[in-house]
Amino acid sequence: MNLKEKFILLLILGTSYSSDGQTNLDIYLDSVTSNIGSKYEQGVFYVPKTNEAQADFLNNGIHQNSIRLNIIEGALNNSTNLNDCIAYLDNISSILQDLSNKTDKLLFIFEKMPAWLSSSSDGSPASTPGWYVLNTKPPTSWFDWNNMVNTVVDRIVNTYGISNAYFEIWNEPDLGSWSGTEGEYFELFKNTYDAIKSVDINIPVGGPATNHWGKGLNYEPPYGYLTNQIADSSLIGQLIDSTYTWNRPLDFISWHNFNIVHQTNQNAIDYINQKYTSFSLTAPELMVSEWNTPSAVRDTPLQKAFFIKSQIEMAKTPINNNMVAAWQDFNMSTTEFHADYGLLTYGSIHKPAYNALLLSDKIAGAKIKNTSNAPTDIITSVSNDTLNILISNYIPPAFIAAFNHTLFEGHLNANQIDSIGYIDIFTNSLSYLDSIYKGLITIPSTNPINIAINNSIPVFSHYDSLQTNNRIFNLNVNGIIGIHLGKNYKIDSTNNNLQFKYDSLLFQGYTQSNAILEITNNQALDFTLVSLNNGQVVFSMQPNSVQLFQFEIPEILSVSEFSKELNLLIFPNPTNGIFEIKSKQSIGKIKITDINGKVIKTAESNENSITIDLLNYSSGIYFIHFVKINKTVKIIIK
């Protein structure tokens, strides 16, 4: 492990603190911000290692935002010629079609050089951490390579009829899976691009799927925020320049993120956007084609909450697709939940982090406004008269939260903090900066670094106060009266936590195989019933737990769902008393009631618009009932 890896590991492990915390949440049913869309759906790097895991994925009924496959690598490396390669793909073509039908985008990777095409004759493995890769040199013949690419793409797109195929060129070339020269890499990219586009110019092509967005083939950036000048040395920066020079525009740019620093994605987005702006072009689609926590915290309590935190943060950005790496653990183990990549263990047990993603899959419809008096990772939506509230009580170590805030909000990297003596990367010493965050040492805000550090002290204090104690939430859904029943899904140290169940079964004397069988026979999510009393409920959450509330509120219909039936527009809302209703069809009869259900006004129109006057009524919440479709929406008079 090099100095940088030790330093990052030290950051991840952090320190524990304790105190109390209480948070007030307000939900506004009448304030629709946008449609949820597909950004909260799961995207997955599909790498099943067992038949059980494959069957689970294909038959779970979940629509994926995107699915990434390494199936071309399998076809290349398990064949000795092109005919064998195509036969391999033909044998699994029905699976590929099934996968295509359950996702918006099916991402195929051209990665690794098969022995029958490679210029490398020694068969020695590349130096890559965690997997065995052969033949990472250029092909003996570019003609043969291009013919292979063209034939494979034509087979996938035209013979199998996979119209949503995307093709990503190579995988983590910055991490050892390309051992040719930098010039040979760009020659590989250009040839592969042309061979794919020769099948159909409209087939999406991209890359470079680097392990970190700012890395190059032979360049390791400093930890933290990367300036445009630093990022110009990255493979992404060089690829943008090269494809512009070649007049071969990328359809998407992809990278990987195996850190718990969500801000790094925005850093990448800002850099990519300014690069394309400098060419007077618009940036293409953006994908994080692999992401997960680093191995130091994988399969720990932090991971499940981080997954939802990441979904929330990436949904705020222009990133179109993100794919969790990976569907199933790569390796067998005498124990399950062993810090491997998978959403499922090798025994095909659903991990807590995967269950968290299942909760995000339940979020649909229209996003609605929420506010809180403390930082909270939350998604709120309304769909089919159901209010959805998904909360991640993500509590990273206080130091790493504050340190990353310092770096990314202050546009700094760790080397700059090291240069003035607040940390020592060589000796892995963070104690001086830690003392500043704790308030034991005071520094003046006389330079940009000190300002960024002082601005991060409240971040440290916030997470410091929530490390070990449950966090109390006071939830208020504005404008709701009466009792509304709902479901509450918890994923914490015991609830919907199959790692806890697995360990408990082993403690009871189960063998590994029997414990796996006991669990995999029933992995459905459990929930408890909960009531919303006059729009209010109080609940607590363990650190790094996740909860989903789903309340049925029949008297409220989301604007997005309603507009599907009437293409309805009510404005202004809130109103001073006079508002207009517009629709693409006739309004029909409406009844307006107060919060007690008393009808205060009726109106009817055979036109597609009507103006309502409630100026003589007091401020408050009222409901408009559309008789024709038996639906109700809310109006607020101020």
Rosetta blueprint (number, residue, H / E / L):
1 M L
2 N L
3 L H
4 K H
5 E H
6 K H
7 F H
8 I H
9 L H
10 L H
11 L H
12 I H
13 L H
14 G L
15 T L
16 S L
17 Y L
18 S L
19 S L
20 D L
21 G E
22 Q E
23 T E
24 N E
25 L E
26 D E
27 I E
28 Y E
29 L E
30 D E
31 S E
32 V E
33 T E
34 S E
35 N E
36 I L
37 G L
38 S L
39 K L
40 Y L
41 E L
42 Q L
43 G E
44 V E
45 F E
46 Y E
47 V L
48 P L
49 K L
50 T L
51 N H
52 E H
53 A H
54 Q H
55 A H
56 D H
57 F H
58 L H
59 N H
60 N L
61 G L
62 I L
63 H L
64 Q E
65 N L
66 S E
67 I E
68 R E
69 L E
70 N L
71 I H
72 I H
73 E H
74 G H
75 A H
76 L H
77 N H
78 N L
79 S L
80 T L
81 N L
82 L H
83 N H
84 D H
85 C H
86 I H
87 A H
88 Y H
89 L H
90 D H
91 N H
92 I L
93 S H
94 S H
95 I H
96 L H
97 Q H
98 D H
99 L H
100 S H
101 N H
102 K L
103 T E
104 D L
105 K L
106 L E
107 L E
108 F E
109 I E
110 F E
111 E L
112 K L
113 M L
114 P L
115 A L
116 W L
117 L L
118 S E
119 S L
120 S L
121 S L
122 D L
123 G L
124 S L
125 P E
126 A L
127 S L
128 T L
129 P L
130 G L
131 W L
132 Y L
133 V L
134 L E
135 N L
136 T L
137 K L
138 P L
139 P E
140 T L
141 S L
142 W H
143 F H
144 D H
145 W H
146 N H
147 N H
148 M H
149 V H
150 N H
151 T H
152 V H
153 V H
154 D H
155 R H
156 I H
157 V H
158 N H
159 T H
160 Y L
161 G L
162 I L
163 S L
164 N L
165 A E
166 Y E
167 F E
168 E E
169 I E
170 W L
171 N L
172 E L
173 P H
174 D H
175 L H
176 G L
177 S L
178 W L
179 S L
180 G L
181 T L
182 E H
183 G H
184 E H
185 Y H
186 F H
187 E H
188 L H
189 F H
190 K H
191 N H
192 T H
193 Y H
194 D H
195 A H
196 I H
197 K H
198 S L
199 V L
200 D L
201 I L
202 N L
203 I L
204 P L
205 V E
206 G E
207 G E
208 P E
209 A E
210 T E
211 N L
212 H L
213 W L
214 G L
215 K L
216 G E
217 L L
218 N L
219 Y E
220 E L
221 P L
222 P L
223 Y L
224 G E
225 Y L
226 L L
227 T L
228 N H
229 Q H
230 I H
231 A H
232 D L
233 S L
234 S L
235 L H
236 I H
237 G H
238 Q H
239 L H
240 I H
241 D H
242 S H
243 T H
244 Y H
245 T H
246 W H
247 N L
248 R L
249 P L
250 L L
251 D L
252 F E
253 I E
254 S E
255 W E
256 H E
257 N E
258 F L
259 N L
260 I L
261 V L
262 H L
263 Q H
264 T H
265 N H
266 Q H
267 N H
268 A H
269 I H
270 D H
271 Y H
272 I H
273 N H
274 Q H
275 K H
276 Y H
277 T H
278 S H
279 F L
280 S L
281 L L
282 T L
283 A L
284 P L
285 E E
286 L E
287 M E
288 V E
289 S E
290 E E
291 W E
292 N L
293 T L
294 P L
295 S H
296 A H
297 V H
298 R L
299 D L
300 T L
301 P H
302 L H
303 Q H
304 K H
305 A H
306 F H
307 F H
308 I H
309 K H
310 S H
311 Q H
312 I H
313 E H
314 M H
315 A H
316 K L
317 T L
318 P L
319 I E
320 N E
321 N E
322 N E
323 M E
324 V E
325 A E
326 A L
327 W L
328 Q E
329 D L
330 F L
331 N L
332 M L
333 S L
334 T L
335 T L
336 E L
337 F L
338 H L
339 A L
340 D L
341 Y L
342 G L
343 L L
344 L E
345 T L
346 Y L
347 G L
348 S L
349 I L
350 H E
351 K L
352 P H
353 A H
354 Y H
355 N H
356 A H
357 L H
358 L H
359 L H
360 S H
361 D H
362 K L
363 I L
364 A L
365 G L
366 A E
367 K E
368 I E
369 K E
370 N E
371 T E
372 S E
373 N L
374 A L
375 P L
376 T L
377 D E
378 I E
379 I E
380 T E
381 S E
382 V E
383 S E
384 N L
385 D L
386 T E
387 L E
388 N E
389 I E
390 L E
391 I E
392 S E
393 N L
394 Y L
395 I L
396 P L
397 P L
398 A H
399 F H
400 I H
401 A H
402 A H
403 F H
404 N H
405 H H
406 T H
407 L H
408 F H
409 E H
410 G L
411 H L
412 L L
413 N E
414 A H
415 N H
416 Q H
417 I H
418 D H
419 S H
420 I L
421 G L
422 Y L
423 I L
424 D E
425 I L
426 F L
427 T L
428 N L
429 S E
430 L L
431 S H
432 Y H
433 L H
434 D H
435 S H
436 I H
437 Y H
438 K L
439 G L
440 L L
441 I L
442 T L
443 I L
444 P L
445 S L
446 T L
447 N L
448 P H
449 I H
450 N H
451 I H
452 A H
453 I H
454 N H
455 N H
456 S L
457 I H
458 P H
459 V H
460 F H
461 S H
462 H H
463 Y H
464 D H
465 S L
466 L L
467 Q L
468 T L
469 N L
470 N L
471 R E
472 I E
473 F E
474 N E
475 L E
476 N E
477 V E
478 N L
479 G L
480 I L
481 I L
482 G L
483 I E
484 H E
485 L E
486 G E
487 K E
488 N E
489 Y E
490 K E
491 I E
492 D L
493 S L
494 T L
495 N L
496 N L
497 N L
498 L H
499 Q H
500 F H
501 K H
502 Y H
503 D H
504 S H
505 L H
506 L H
507 F H
508 Q L
509 G L
510 Y L
511 T L
512 Q H
513 S H
514 N H
515 A H
516 I H
517 L H
518 E H
519 I H
520 T H
521 N L
522 N L
523 Q L
524 A L
525 L L
526 D L
527 F L
528 T E
529 L E
530 V E
531 S E
532 L E
533 N E
534 N L
535 G L
536 Q E
537 V E
538 V E
539 F E
540 S E
541 M E
542 Q L
543 P L
544 N L
545 S L
546 V E
547 Q E
548 L E
549 F E
550 Q E
551 F E
552 E E
553 I L
554 P L
555 E L
556 I L
557 L L
558 S L
559 V H
560 S H
561 E H
562 F H
563 S H
564 K H
565 E H
566 L H
567 N L
568 L L
569 L E
570 I E
571 F E
572 P L
573 N L
574 P L
575 T E
576 N L
577 G L
578 I E
579 F E
580 E E
581 I E
582 K E
583 S L
584 K L
585 Q L
586 S L
587 I L
588 G E
589 K E
590 I E
591 K E
592 I E
593 T E
594 D L
595 I L
596 N L
597 G L
598 K L
599 V E
600 I E
601 K E
602 T E
603 A E
604 E E
605 S E
606 N L
607 E L
608 N L
609 S E
610 I E
611 T E
612 I E
613 D E
614 L L
615 L L
616 N L
617 Y L
618 S L
619 S L
620 G E
621 I E
622 Y E
623 F E
624 I E
625 H E
626 F E
627 V L
628 K L
629 I L
630 N L
631 K E
632 T E
633 V E
634 K E
635 I E
636 I E
637 I E
638 K L
